[in-house]
Amino acid sequence: MSDADRLKRMAAERAVEYVEDGMVLGLGTGSTARHVLEVLAERVRAGALRDIVGVPTSRETGRIARQLGLELTDLESEPRLDLTIDGADEVTSGLQLVKGLGGALLWEKIVATASDRLIIVVDESKLVDRLGTKAPLPVEVVPFGWTTHLAYLDLLGAKTTLRRDPEGNPFVTDGGHYLLDCRFDEGILEPERLERELRQRVGIVETGLFLGLADAVVVGAEGGARVMTAPER
């Protein structure tokens, strides 16, 4: 196991301590979230957790969860979730997040907003002073007319590229959309304002800005896992 994976695993083990018997869980997407799935499955098999059911945030997460023997449901059957555990690509001290490098940001945000609590799991490399300084901001768009957003994003200070799959074709999300990865030379100076401006444009479905959603962030670090909590809202 690499050092990064060791820290992710450490954080995943700490985050799963929030899970209680009988909970309906949102199951995140990505490499860190996979560690959470593995820890959950181990504790279910050991009898340490009972009657757990999960709502996956992507088809890939659903596939992995089924392989691990976790019981799944969906939002049609369980529209309110007790807890979601997910990863993030960037986290600030105020628990602002950028998510979506795993390509599941729309479904992740739907599940997060349907949850009573959102716990984020990261290794310490994901901590930033300002969003947009390490990771690009993914913006999910309708494929029809996706190029019409490029000039608009340029006006907002973004250098934008269309995300592509390994074969060079446009990456298509589980919702059937494209992703535009936006980089900002100085990071994202005003995340709330940027979110409002992006969301008001026709054809933009969702952004990777997760603002005011996380209740706690579990950080895997060399000194051990630590928990960052949300400021008063």
N, CA and C of each residue as an Amber inpcrd file, in Angstrom:
protein
   699
   0.8480000  -1.1890000   0.0000000   0.0000000   0.0000000   0.0000000
   0.8860000   1.2420000   0.0000000   0.6020000   2.1960000  -0.8990000
   1.3850000   3.4320000  -0.9720000   1.1250000   4.2900000   0.2600000
   2.0050000   5.2820000   0.4670000   1.8190000   6.1820000   1.6060000
   0.4760000   6.9020000   1.5140000   0.1080000   7.3420000   0.3020000
  -1.1720000   8.0480000   0.1360000  -2.3390000   7.1330000   0.4780000
  -2.2700000   5.8820000   0.0050000  -3.3470000   4.9410000   0.3060000
  -3.4030000   4.6100000   1.7970000  -2.2520000   4.5520000   2.4300000
  -2.2250000   4.2840000   3.8710000  -2.9220000   5.3860000   4.6460000
  -2.7010000   6.6400000   4.2350000  -3.3570000   7.7630000   4.9010000
  -4.8520000   7.7800000   4.6120000  -5.2200000   7.4470000   3.3750000
  -6.6460000   7.3760000   3.0320000  -7.3410000   6.2920000   3.8400000
  -6.6850000   5.1480000   3.9640000  -7.2520000   4.0520000   4.7340000
  -7.4310000   4.4490000   6.1980000  -6.4510000   5.1450000   6.7450000
  -6.5210000   5.6040000   8.1260000  -7.7290000   6.5220000   8.3180000
  -7.9030000   7.4510000   7.3760000  -9.0290000   8.3760000   7.4640000
 -10.3560000   7.6440000   7.2770000 -10.3900000   6.6720000   6.3750000
 -11.6180000   5.9060000   6.1460000 -12.0350000   5.1580000   7.4080000
 -11.0760000   4.5550000   8.0800000 -11.3910000   3.8210000   9.3060000
 -11.9680000   4.7540000  10.3690000 -11.4220000   5.9480000  10.4520000
 -11.9510000   6.9250000  11.4300000 -13.3450000   7.3910000  11.0230000
 -13.5720000   7.6190000   9.7410000 -14.8720000   8.1120000   9.2820000
 -15.9790000   7.0930000   9.4890000 -15.6710000   5.8170000   9.3080000
 -16.6890000   4.7740000   9.4570000 -17.1490000   4.6600000  10.9160000
 -16.3990000   5.2400000  11.8410000 -16.8510000   5.2580000  13.2310000
 -18.1250000   6.0830000  13.4110000 -18.4370000   6.9480000  12.4400000
 -19.6770000   7.7190000  12.5010000 -20.8990000   6.8650000  12.1490000
 -20.6890000   5.7200000  11.5610000 -21.7890000   4.8830000  11.0830000
 -22.3640000   4.0640000  12.2350000 -23.6910000   4.0240000  12.3130000
 -24.3830000   3.2610000  13.3470000 -25.2920000   2.2350000  12.7040000
 -25.6450000   1.2140000  13.4660000 -26.5420000   0.1750000  12.9880000
 -27.8320000   0.7900000  12.4410000 -28.3160000   0.2210000  11.3330000
 -29.5920000   0.6380000  10.7840000 -29.5590000   1.8860000   9.9260000
 -28.3840000   2.4390000   9.6950000 -28.2980000   3.6830000   8.9150000
 -28.4730000   3.4360000   7.4170000 -29.0370000   4.4410000   6.7510000
 -29.0340000   4.5140000   5.2920000 -27.9220000   5.4810000   4.9180000
 -26.9520000   5.0010000   4.1500000 -25.7250000   5.7460000   3.8840000
 -25.6220000   6.1660000   2.4220000 -25.0960000   7.3550000   2.1930000
 -24.6370000   7.7280000   0.8720000 -23.2050000   7.2490000   0.7060000
 -22.9300000   6.5800000  -0.4050000 -21.6110000   5.9910000  -0.6530000
 -20.9110000   6.7740000  -1.7460000 -19.7970000   7.4050000  -1.4020000
 -19.1060000   8.2800000  -2.3310000 -18.3630000   7.5440000  -3.4260000
 -17.7620000   8.3370000  -4.3120000 -17.0470000   7.8340000  -5.4850000
 -15.5940000   8.2980000  -5.4350000 -14.6840000   7.4380000  -5.9000000
 -13.2780000   7.8120000  -5.9760000 -12.3970000   6.8900000  -5.1550000
 -11.0940000   7.1490000  -5.2080000 -10.1280000   6.2480000  -4.5760000
 -10.2680000   6.2430000  -3.0540000 -10.5030000   7.4100000  -2.4560000
 -10.6560000   7.4490000  -1.0030000 -11.9640000   6.7910000  -0.5880000
 -13.0310000   7.0700000  -1.3400000 -14.3230000   6.4680000  -1.0280000
 -14.2660000   4.9470000  -1.1340000 -13.4040000   4.4310000  -2.0010000
 -13.2790000   2.9740000  -2.1000000 -12.7570000   2.3880000  -0.8000000
 -11.8280000   3.0700000  -0.1580000 -11.3580000   2.6020000   1.1400000
 -12.5080000   2.5630000   2.1430000 -13.3880000   3.5540000   2.0840000
 -14.5520000   3.5670000   2.9760000 -15.4260000   2.3440000   2.7220000
 -15.6690000   2.0280000   1.4600000 -16.4690000   0.8480000   1.1270000
 -15.8400000  -0.4230000   1.6960000 -14.5210000  -0.5310000   1.5680000
 -13.8420000  -1.7340000   2.0510000 -13.9370000  -1.8510000   3.5700000
 -13.7650000  -0.7280000   4.2710000 -13.8670000  -0.7520000   5.7300000
 -15.2960000  -1.0810000   6.1510000 -16.2660000  -0.4920000   5.5000000
 -17.6710000  -0.7960000   5.8040000 -17.9490000  -2.2820000   5.6260000
 -17.5120000  -2.8340000   4.5030000 -17.7700000  -4.2450000   4.2250000
 -17.1060000  -5.1370000   5.2640000 -15.8880000  -4.8040000   5.6700000
 -15.1970000  -5.5940000   6.6830000 -15.9740000  -5.5950000   8.0010000
 -16.5040000  -4.4390000   8.3810000 -17.2070000  -4.3400000   9.6720000
 -18.5800000  -5.0100000   9.6050000 -19.2020000  -4.9570000   8.4300000
 -20.4710000  -5.6680000   8.2670000 -20.2380000  -7.1740000   8.3600000
 -19.1980000  -7.6660000   7.6800000 -18.9050000  -9.1050000   7.7190000
 -18.5550000  -9.5650000   9.1290000 -17.8980000  -8.6980000   9.8810000
 -17.4950000  -9.0510000  11.2440000 -18.6480000  -8.9230000  12.2380000
 -19.7750000  -8.3950000  11.7950000 -20.9120000  -8.2050000  12.6890000
 -20.8300000  -6.9540000  13.5380000 -19.8310000  -6.1020000  13.2660000
 -19.6940000  -4.8630000  14.0290000 -20.7050000  -3.8060000  13.5990000
 -21.2370000  -3.9410000  12.3760000 -22.3010000  -3.0680000  11.8820000
 -23.4030000  -3.9440000  11.3100000 -24.6500000  -3.5810000  11.5980000
 -25.7850000  -4.3780000  11.1470000 -26.8190000  -3.4990000  10.4600000
 -27.5150000  -4.1060000   9.5200000 -28.6560000  -3.4640000   8.8470000
 -28.2580000  -2.1480000   8.1840000 -27.0910000  -2.1370000   7.5450000
 -26.6110000  -0.9670000   6.8110000 -27.0410000  -1.1120000   5.3540000
 -27.5450000  -0.0240000   4.7800000 -27.8910000  -0.0240000   3.3610000
 -27.3530000   1.2630000   2.7500000 -26.8610000   1.1820000   1.5190000
 -26.1900000   2.3200000   0.9170000 -26.8000000   2.7640000  -0.3970000
 -26.6910000   4.0740000  -0.6630000 -27.0680000   4.6650000  -1.9460000
 -25.7820000   5.0850000  -2.6550000 -25.3960000   4.4240000  -3.7410000
 -24.1470000   4.7750000  -4.4300000 -24.2800000   6.0710000  -5.2210000
 -23.1800000   6.8070000  -5.3120000 -23.1640000   8.0620000  -6.0520000
 -22.6800000   7.9000000  -7.4880000 -22.4210000   6.6750000  -7.8980000
 -22.0290000   6.4050000  -9.2850000 -22.2600000   4.9320000  -9.5690000
 -22.3280000   4.6010000 -10.8380000 -22.4590000   3.1940000 -11.2080000
 -21.2310000   2.3990000 -10.7580000 -20.0530000   3.0230000 -10.8410000
 -18.8330000   2.3390000 -10.4260000 -18.8540000   2.0310000  -8.9360000
 -19.2910000   2.9870000  -8.1320000 -19.4100000   2.7360000  -6.7000000
 -20.3980000   1.6130000  -6.4270000 -21.5200000   1.6070000  -7.1440000
 -22.4840000   0.5280000  -6.9840000 -21.8890000  -0.8310000  -7.3100000
 -21.0880000  -0.8720000  -8.3860000 -20.4640000  -2.1320000  -8.7870000
 -19.5180000  -2.6350000  -7.7040000 -18.6720000  -1.7330000  -7.1750000
 -17.7110000  -2.1290000  -6.1450000 -18.4410000  -2.5570000  -4.8740000
 -19.4550000  -1.8010000  -4.4860000 -20.1940000  -2.1160000  -3.2600000
 -20.8480000  -3.4880000  -3.3460000 -21.4180000  -3.8060000  -4.5080000
 -22.0400000  -5.1290000  -4.6760000 -20.9890000  -6.2370000  -4.5870000
 -19.8080000  -6.0020000  -5.1930000 -18.7330000  -6.9980000  -5.1180000
 -18.3030000  -7.2470000  -3.6750000 -18.3610000  -6.1920000  -2.8600000
 -17.9580000  -6.3100000  -1.4590000 -19.0670000  -6.8590000  -0.5720000
 -20.2470000  -7.0550000  -1.1440000 -21.3520000  -7.6330000  -0.3830000
 -22.1990000  -6.6410000   0.3760000 -22.0820000  -5.3500000   0.0630000
 -22.8920000  -4.3380000   0.7400000 -24.2890000  -4.2860000   0.1350000
 -25.2770000  -4.0730000   0.9700000 -26.6610000  -3.9660000   0.5030000
 -26.9080000  -2.5580000  -0.0170000 -27.5630000  -2.4510000  -1.1780000
 -27.7920000  -1.1590000  -1.8070000 -29.2720000  -0.8560000  -1.9510000
 -29.5560000   0.4390000  -2.0390000 -30.8950000   0.9190000  -2.3420000
 -30.7370000   2.1520000  -3.2270000 -31.8100000   2.9360000  -3.4050000
 -31.7270000   4.1480000  -4.2250000 -32.5620000   5.2490000  -3.5860000
 -32.4610000   6.4400000  -4.1510000 -33.1610000   7.5850000  -3.5730000
 -34.6660000   7.5070000  -3.7630000 -35.1170000   6.7440000  -4.7510000
 -36.5530000   6.5680000  -4.9070000 -37.1320000   5.8090000  -3.7080000
 -36.3830000   4.8350000  -3.2100000 -36.8310000   4.0640000  -2.0480000
 -36.4930000   4.7450000  -0.7290000 -35.3510000   5.4410000  -0.6940000
 -34.8760000   6.0970000   0.5360000 -34.4830000   7.5340000   0.2120000
 -35.4610000   8.4520000   0.1270000 -35.1440000   9.8240000  -0.2730000
 -34.4170000  10.6510000   0.7910000 -34.3480000  10.1410000   2.0120000
 -33.6170000  10.8450000   3.0660000 -32.5810000   9.9050000   3.6500000
 -31.3230000  10.3500000   3.6760000 -30.2190000   9.5200000   4.1380000
 -29.7200000  10.0190000   5.4900000 -29.2430000   9.0950000   6.3040000
 -28.7020000   9.4710000   7.6110000 -27.3400000  10.1370000   7.4990000
 -26.5220000   9.6250000   6.5880000 -25.1190000  10.0420000   6.5360000
 -24.5410000   9.6940000   5.1790000 -23.7310000  10.5930000   4.6410000
 -22.9390000  10.2890000   3.4490000 -21.4650000  10.4290000   3.7990000
 -20.6690000   9.4720000   3.3390000 -19.2120000   9.5570000   3.4720000
 -18.6280000   9.5790000   2.0670000 -17.8450000  10.6060000   1.7680000
 -17.3290000  10.7960000   0.4200000 -15.9370000  11.4020000   0.5020000
 -15.2530000  11.4390000  -0.6110000 -13.9470000  12.0710000  -0.6870000
 -14.0650000  13.4810000  -1.2410000 -12.9300000  14.1330000  -1.4370000
 -12.8850000  15.4690000  -2.0310000 -11.5200000  15.6780000  -2.6710000
 -11.4800000  16.6050000  -3.6170000 -10.2280000  16.9150000  -4.3150000
  -9.4920000  18.0810000  -3.6820000 -10.2400000  18.9670000  -3.0320000
  -9.6540000  20.0740000  -2.2750000 -10.5660000  20.3750000  -1.0840000
  -9.9370000  20.7820000   0.0280000 -10.6790000  21.1500000   1.2390000
  -9.9980000  22.3500000   1.8720000 -10.7790000  23.3620000   2.2410000
 -10.2410000  24.5100000   2.9820000 -10.5380000  24.3430000   4.4720000
  -9.9360000  25.2090000   5.2750000 -10.1730000  25.1500000   6.7220000
 -11.6260000  25.4270000   7.0660000 -12.3440000  26.1440000   6.1950000
 -13.7640000  26.4080000   6.4010000 -14.6570000  25.3210000   5.8510000
 -14.0740000  24.2030000   5.4330000 -14.7740000  23.0350000   4.9010000
 -15.4880000  23.3290000   3.5840000 -14.9310000  24.2550000   2.8050000
 -15.3570000  24.4030000   1.4200000 -14.6320000  23.3350000   0.6030000
 -15.3330000  22.8030000  -0.3980000 -14.7850000  21.6700000  -1.1390000
 -14.8180000  21.9030000  -2.6370000 -13.8590000  21.2920000  -3.3210000
 -13.9730000  21.0090000  -4.7570000 -14.0190000  19.4990000  -4.8950000
 -15.0210000  19.0270000  -5.6460000 -15.1790000  17.6120000  -5.9160000
 -15.4400000  17.4230000  -7.4110000 -15.2910000  16.1770000  -7.8550000
 -15.6710000  15.8830000  -9.2260000 -14.5930000  15.3460000 -10.1320000
 -13.3630000  15.1910000  -9.6370000 -12.3480000  14.6130000 -10.5100000
 -12.6570000  13.1560000 -10.8250000 -13.4700000  12.5210000  -9.9810000
 -13.9180000  11.1650000 -10.2610000 -15.0760000  11.1020000 -11.2300000
 -15.5820000  12.2560000 -11.6380000 -16.6170000  12.3090000 -12.6650000
 -18.0360000  12.1250000 -12.1760000 -18.2610000  12.1950000 -10.8430000
 -19.5910000  11.8940000 -10.3080000 -20.2000000  13.0630000  -9.5440000
 -19.7670000  14.2830000  -9.8250000 -20.1260000  15.3960000  -8.9520000
 -21.6260000  15.6520000  -8.8510000 -22.3860000  15.4970000  -9.9360000
 -23.8240000  15.7690000  -9.8800000 -24.5140000  14.7850000  -8.9420000
 -24.2760000  13.4980000  -9.1410000 -24.9070000  12.4960000  -8.2750000
 -24.3970000  12.6280000  -6.8470000 -23.1140000  12.9680000  -6.6850000
 -22.5720000  13.1680000  -5.3400000 -23.2680000  14.3220000  -4.6320000
 -23.5310000  15.4080000  -5.3540000 -24.1650000  16.5590000  -4.7050000
 -25.6370000  16.2730000  -4.3950000 -26.3130000  15.5370000  -5.2660000
 -27.6960000  15.1460000  -4.9910000 -27.7620000  14.3130000  -3.7130000
 -26.8780000  13.3280000  -3.6080000 -26.8670000  12.4680000  -2.4270000
 -26.4710000  13.2660000  -1.1850000 -25.4940000  14.1500000  -1.3160000
 -25.0530000  14.9480000  -0.1630000 -26.1750000  15.8220000   0.3750000
 -26.9330000  16.4470000  -0.5180000 -28.0070000  17.3340000  -0.0600000
 -29.2070000  16.5570000   0.4660000 -29.2900000  15.2740000   0.1600000
 -30.3570000  14.4220000   0.6970000 -29.9780000  13.8150000   2.0410000
 -28.7840000  14.1280000   2.5420000 -28.2600000  13.4890000   3.7500000
 -28.3260000  14.4250000   4.9450000 -28.5770000  13.8480000   6.1110000
 -28.5760000  14.6390000   7.3370000 -27.1720000  15.1320000   7.6740000
 -26.1410000  14.3360000   7.3280000 -24.7610000  14.7300000   7.5960000
 -23.8880000  14.2950000   6.4340000 -22.8610000  15.0880000   6.1570000
 -21.8690000  14.7580000   5.1300000 -20.4940000  14.7500000   5.7800000
 -19.8490000  13.5790000   5.7480000 -18.4960000  13.4220000   6.2630000
 -17.5580000  13.2240000   5.0720000 -16.5280000  14.0350000   5.0050000
 -15.5600000  13.9760000   3.9140000 -14.2780000  13.3250000   4.4210000
 -13.7030000  12.4750000   3.5940000 -12.4890000  11.7410000   3.9440000
 -11.3950000  12.1050000   2.9440000 -10.2550000  12.5780000   3.4330000
  -9.1460000  12.9580000   2.5500000  -7.8260000  12.6160000   3.2180000
  -6.7720000  12.5990000   2.4160000  -5.4350000  12.6370000   2.9930000
  -4.9860000  14.0850000   3.0110000  -3.9300000  14.3820000   3.7370000
  -3.5590000  15.7670000   3.9880000  -3.1160000  16.5300000   2.7370000
  -2.8230000  15.8370000   1.6490000  -2.4380000  16.5200000   0.4100000
  -3.5960000  17.3090000  -0.1950000  -4.8340000  17.0320000   0.2310000
  -6.0080000  17.7000000  -0.3380000  -6.3450000  19.0140000   0.3730000
  -5.6020000  19.3570000   1.4120000  -5.8790000  20.5900000   2.1520000
  -5.2770000  21.7860000   1.4260000  -6.0720000  22.8350000   1.2730000
  -5.6220000  24.0410000   0.5660000  -6.0750000  25.2760000   1.3300000
  -5.3640000  26.3840000   1.1160000  -5.7930000  27.6620000   1.6790000
  -6.8900000  28.2950000   0.8310000  -6.8670000  28.0060000  -0.4710000
  -7.8580000  28.5750000  -1.4030000  -8.2360000  27.5180000  -2.4230000
  -9.5180000  27.3820000  -2.6850000  -9.9760000  26.4180000  -3.6780000
  -9.4320000  26.7660000  -5.0560000  -9.1910000  25.7450000  -5.8520000
  -8.7270000  25.9470000  -7.2160000  -7.2390000  26.0930000  -7.3680000
  -6.4810000  25.9210000  -6.2880000  -5.0260000  26.0890000  -6.3870000
  -4.3070000  24.7880000  -6.7300000  -4.9380000  23.6530000  -6.4490000
  -4.3400000  22.3610000  -6.7940000  -5.1360000  21.6270000  -7.8610000
  -6.4320000  21.5880000  -7.7040000  -7.2880000  20.8210000  -8.6040000
  -8.1030000  21.7590000  -9.4870000  -8.4280000  21.3270000 -10.6990000
  -9.3560000  22.1060000 -11.5130000 -10.7650000  22.0000000 -10.9500000
 -11.5920000  22.9750000 -11.2770000 -13.0050000  22.9330000 -10.8970000
 -13.7890000  22.2810000 -12.0200000 -14.3980000  21.1130000 -11.7860000
 -15.2230000  20.5010000 -12.8280000 -16.5790000  21.2070000 -12.9220000
 -17.0180000  21.4350000 -14.1420000 -18.3340000  22.0120000 -14.4020000
 -19.0620000  21.0570000 -15.3420000 -20.1980000  20.5510000 -14.9070000
 -20.9490000  19.5630000 -15.6850000 -21.9340000  20.2800000 -16.5980000
 -21.8970000  19.9450000 -17.8770000 -22.7130000  20.6540000 -18.8640000
 -23.4560000  19.6710000 -19.7630000 -24.5730000  20.1490000 -20.3210000
 -25.2940000  19.3960000 -21.3370000 -24.4110000  19.3120000 -22.5810000
 -24.2930000  18.1400000 -23.2170000 -23.4320000  18.0440000 -24.4110000
 -23.8390000  19.0030000 -25.5230000 -25.1420000  19.1910000 -25.7430000
 -25.5890000  20.0960000 -26.7940000 -25.1150000  21.5110000 -26.4720000
 -24.3250000  22.0770000 -27.3500000 -23.8780000  23.4550000 -27.1920000
 -22.8020000  23.6610000 -26.1460000 -22.0460000  22.6100000 -25.8280000
 -21.0630000  22.7680000 -24.7530000 -20.0110000  23.8150000 -25.0740000
 -19.7000000  23.9990000 -26.3550000 -18.6710000  24.9830000 -26.7180000
 -19.1280000  26.4210000 -26.4610000 -20.4330000  26.6270000 -26.3440000
 -20.9290000  27.9840000 -26.0990000 -20.5410000  28.5000000 -24.7190000
 -20.1260000  27.6060000 -23.8300000 -19.7630000  28.0340000 -22.4820000
 -18.3100000  28.4940000 -22.3830000 -17.5050000  28.2110000 -23.3950000
 -16.0790000  28.4680000 -23.2660000 -15.7600000  29.9540000 -23.1330000
 -16.3880000  30.7810000 -23.9480000 -16.1370000  32.2170000 -23.8650000
 -16.6170000  32.7760000 -22.5260000 -17.7560000  32.2750000 -22.0450000
 -18.2970000  32.7300000 -20.7590000 -17.3370000  32.3700000 -19.6280000
 -16.8380000  31.1380000 -19.6430000 -15.9040000  30.7180000 -18.6070000
 -14.6030000  31.5050000 -18.6850000 -14.1920000  31.8530000 -19.8850000
 -13.0000000  32.6800000 -20.0540000 -13.1830000  34.0500000 -19.3980000
 -14.3780000  34.6230000 -19.5380000 -14.6720000  35.9050000 -18.9020000
 -14.6060000  35.8110000 -17.3790000 -14.9040000  34.6270000 -16.8570000
 -14.8480000  34.4220000 -15.4110000 -13.4360000  34.0970000 -14.9290000
 -12.4820000  34.0830000 -15.8550000 -11.0850000  33.8650000 -15.4890000
 -10.6200000  32.4320000 -15.5540000 -11.4010000  31.5610000 -16.1810000
 -11.0610000  30.1390000 -16.2160000 -10.3600000  29.7620000 -17.5090000
  -9.3820000  28.8890000 -17.3920000  -8.7880000  28.2230000 -18.5420000
  -9.4180000  26.8340000 -18.6010000 -10.1860000  26.5760000 -19.6510000
 -11.1010000  25.4480000 -19.6660000 -10.6990000  24.3970000 -20.6820000
 -10.7870000  23.1330000 -20.2580000 -10.5770000  22.0200000 -21.1800000
 -11.7220000  21.0310000 -21.0240000 -12.0990000  20.4090000 -22.1150000
 -13.1000000  19.3520000 -22.0950000 -12.4340000  18.0660000 -21.5990000
 -13.0140000  17.4410000 -20.5870000 -12.4540000  16.1960000 -20.0930000
 -12.7080000  15.0780000 -21.1060000 -11.6890000  14.2620000 -21.3280000
 -11.7990000  13.1670000 -22.2910000 -11.4790000  11.8450000 -21.6200000
 -12.0020000  10.7670000 -22.2010000 -11.7390000   9.4340000 -21.6750000
 -10.4200000   8.9090000 -22.2380000  -9.9690000   7.7340000 -21.8120000
  -8.6690000   7.2220000 -22.2810000  -8.5800000   7.0420000 -23.7930000
  -9.7260000   6.9080000 -24.4730000  -9.7160000   6.7570000 -25.9250000
  -9.7260000   8.1000000 -26.6550000  -9.7690000   9.1890000 -25.8900000
  -9.7630000  10.5160000 -26.4950000 -11.1380000  11.0790000 -26.7960000
 -12.1870000  10.3420000 -26.4530000 -13.5460000  10.8320000 -26.6470000
 -13.9820000  11.6620000 -25.4390000 -14.9820000  12.5260000 -25.6100000
 -15.4710000  13.2710000 -24.4490000 -15.8980000  12.3230000 -23.3290000
 -15.4490000  12.6150000 -22.1210000 -15.8790000  11.8380000 -20.9570000
 -17.3540000  12.1230000 -20.7150000 -18.1430000  11.0740000 -20.5480000
 -19.5850000  11.2190000 -20.3340000 -19.9130000  10.7350000 -18.9300000
 -20.5640000  11.5800000 -18.1400000 -20.9340000  11.2190000 -16.7740000
 -22.0740000  10.2120000 -16.7770000 -22.3380000   9.6370000 -15.6140000
 -23.4580000   8.7070000 -15.4880000 -24.7850000   9.3840000 -15.8350000
 -24.8480000  10.6950000 -15.7010000 -26.0480000  11.4350000 -16.0600000
 -26.1210000  11.8130000 -17.5250000 -25.0870000  11.4320000 -18.3020000
 -25.0950000  11.7020000 -19.7320000 -24.5670000  13.0690000 -20.1160000
 -23.7630000  13.6880000 -19.2600000 -23.2610000  15.0390000 -19.5070000
 -21.7560000  15.0410000 -19.7570000 -21.2490000  16.1940000 -20.2200000
 -19.8130000  16.4160000 -20.3680000 -19.2870000  17.1550000 -19.1410000
 -17.9650000  17.1030000 -18.9490000 -17.3150000  17.8450000 -17.8820000
 -16.2850000  18.8040000 -18.4640000 -16.3690000  20.0490000 -18.0540000
 -15.3790000  21.0620000 -18.3960000 -14.5260000  21.3010000 -17.1580000
 -13.2190000  21.0800000 -17.2660000 -12.3050000  21.2900000 -16.1500000
 -11.7260000  22.6950000 -16.2460000 -11.9610000  23.4880000 -15.1980000
 -11.6190000  24.9120000 -15.2030000 -10.4970000  25.1960000 -14.2160000
  -9.4500000  25.8100000 -14.7220000  -8.3340000  26.2100000 -13.8610000
  -8.2640000  27.7270000 -13.7770000  -7.9230000  28.1970000 -12.5790000
  -7.8400000  29.6220000 -12.3080000  -6.4250000  29.9390000 -11.8350000
  -5.7890000  30.9200000 -12.4650000  -4.3830000  31.2110000 -12.1850000
  -4.1170000  31.4820000 -10.7030000  -5.0290000  32.1810000 -10.0450000
  -4.8500000  32.5300000  -8.6390000  -5.7930000  31.7580000  -7.7290000
  -6.3590000  30.6830000  -8.2310000  -7.3680000  29.9760000  -7.4660000
  -8.7160000  30.6820000  -7.5800000  -9.6790000  30.1900000  -6.8450000
 -11.0330000  30.7380000  -6.8870000 -11.1690000  31.7590000  -5.7630000
 -11.2100000  33.0240000  -6.1330000 -11.1760000  34.0960000  -5.1380000
 -12.4920000  34.2170000  -4.3830000 -13.6090000  34.0400000  -5.0740000
 -14.9280000  34.1830000  -4.4530000 -15.7920000  32.9720000  -4.8240000
 -15.6540000  31.8700000  -4.1090000 -16.3600000  30.6430000  -4.4880000
 -17.8780000  30.8020000  -4.5450000 -18.4700000  31.4840000  -3.5750000
 -19.9270000  31.6320000  -3.5630000 -20.4130000  32.4090000  -4.7770000
 -19.7040000  33.4710000  -5.1170000 -20.0920000  34.2660000  -6.2830000
 -19.9280000  33.4480000  -7.5640000 -18.8290000  32.7260000  -7.6810000
 -18.6080000  31.9110000  -8.8750000 -19.7010000  30.8520000  -9.0120000
 -20.0670000  30.2360000  -7.9140000 -21.1310000  29.2300000  -7.9490000
 -22.4430000  29.8360000  -8.4570000 -22.7930000  31.0150000  -7.9620000
 -24.0350000  31.6640000  -8.4120000 -23.9810000  31.9720000  -9.9020000
 -22.8510000  32.4900000 -10.3730000 -22.7530000  32.8760000 -11.7730000
 -22.7930000  31.6620000 -12.6950000 -22.1670000  30.5770000 -12.2860000
 -22.1800000  29.3790000 -13.1180000 -23.5620000  28.7390000 -13.1510000
 -24.2250000  28.6800000 -12.0080000 -25.5040000  27.9760000 -11.9250000
 -26.6260000  28.7070000 -12.6540000 -26.4550000  30.0040000 -12.9080000
 -27.5280000  30.7370000 -13.5800000 -27.4590000  30.6110000 -15.1050000
 -26.4170000  29.9870000 -15.6160000 -26.2610000  29.8860000 -17.0660000
 -26.9480000  28.6300000 -17.6020000 -27.7780000  28.8170000 -18.6010000
 -28.5000000  27.7100000 -19.2200000 -27.5040000  26.7400000 -19.8570000
 -27.6700000  25.4630000 -19.5640000 -26.7930000  24.4320000 -20.1080000
 -25.7450000  23.9440000 -19.1310000 -25.4680000  24.7410000 -18.1010000
 -24.5960000  24.2760000 -17.0260000 -25.4720000  23.5690000 -16.0110000
 -25.1730000  22.3020000 -15.7830000 -26.0120000  21.4610000 -14.9280000
 -25.6020000  21.5730000 -13.4630000 -24.3070000  21.5110000 -13.2000000
 -23.8180000  21.5290000 -11.8190000 -22.3440000  21.8750000 -11.8120000
 -21.8440000  22.2680000 -10.6450000 -20.4180000  22.5510000 -10.4880000
 -19.8480000  21.6830000  -9.3750000 -18.5240000  21.5910000  -9.3550000
 -17.8450000  20.8340000  -8.3180000 -17.6030000  21.6050000  -7.0440000
 -18.1860000  22.7910000  -6.9110000 -18.0930000  23.5400000  -5.6610000
 -19.1210000  22.9980000  -4.6780000 -18.6440000  22.4710000  -3.5640000
 -19.5140000  21.9840000  -2.4950000 -19.3210000  22.9330000  -1.3140000
 -20.2170000  23.8760000  -1.1880000 -20.0800000  24.9550000  -0.2140000
 -21.1690000  24.8260000   0.8460000 -20.7570000  24.8150000   2.1080000
 -21.7160000  24.7230000   3.1910000 -22.4090000  23.3830000   3.3110000
 -21.8170000  22.3370000   2.7600000 -22.4400000  21.0100000   2.7990000
 -21.7650000  20.0620000   3.7910000 -20.4510000  20.1610000   3.9480000
 -19.7180000  19.2080000   4.7940000 -19.8920000  19.5510000   6.2730000
 -20.1570000  18.5260000   7.0680000 -20.2470000  18.6940000   8.5190000
 -18.9210000  18.4290000   9.2020000 -18.1250000  17.5480000   8.6190000
 -16.8020000  17.2490000   9.1660000 -15.9240000  16.6930000   8.0600000
 -14.6230000  16.8900000   8.2160000 -13.6360000  16.3230000   7.2970000
 -12.6410000  15.5280000   8.1250000 -12.4920000  14.2580000   7.7690000
 -11.5160000  13.4030000   8.4370000 -10.2600000  13.3800000   7.5680000
  -9.1510000  13.8080000   8.1460000  -7.9010000  13.9580000   7.4130000
  -6.9200000  12.8860000   7.8570000  -6.4470000  12.0970000   6.9130000
  -5.4040000  11.1320000   7.1990000  -4.0480000  11.7980000   7.0880000
  -3.2850000  11.7900000   8.1760000  -1.9790000  12.4440000   8.2100000
  -0.9900000  11.5370000   8.9260000   0.2940000  11.8550000   8.7850000
   1.3250000  11.0070000   9.3780000   1.1740000  10.8940000  10.8900000
   0.6540000  11.9170000  11.5190000   0.4730000  11.8680000  12.9700000
  -0.7900000  11.1700000  13.4020000  -1.5790000  10.6890000  12.4480000
  -2.8400000  10.0430000  12.7590000  -4.0020000  10.8020000  12.1430000
  -5.1680000  10.1840000  12.1320000  -6.3560000  10.8380000  11.5730000
  -6.8570000  11.9280000  12.5160000  -7.2150000  13.0560000  11.9390000
  -7.8090000  14.1420000  12.7350000  -9.0730000  14.6120000  12.0550000
  -9.9370000  15.2550000  12.8260000 -11.2400000  15.6640000  12.3460000
 -11.3410000  17.1870000  12.3580000 -11.7000000  17.7410000  11.1900000
 -11.9940000  19.1690000  11.0860000 -13.5200000  19.3020000  11.0570000
 -14.0600000  20.2000000  11.8730000 -15.5000000  20.3780000  11.9370000
 -15.9110000  21.6870000  11.2910000 -17.1670000  21.7300000  10.8640000
 -17.6750000  22.8940000  10.1500000 -17.8340000  24.0800000  11.1040000
 -17.5740000  25.2930000  10.6240000 -17.8390000  26.4790000  11.4320000
 -19.3400000  26.6530000  11.6190000 -19.7040000  27.4980000  12.5670000
 -21.1170000  27.7810000  12.8080000 -21.7620000  28.3260000  11.5470000
 -22.9760000  27.8020000  11.2360000 -23.6930000  28.2560000  10.0380000
 -24.8820000  29.0960000  10.4410000
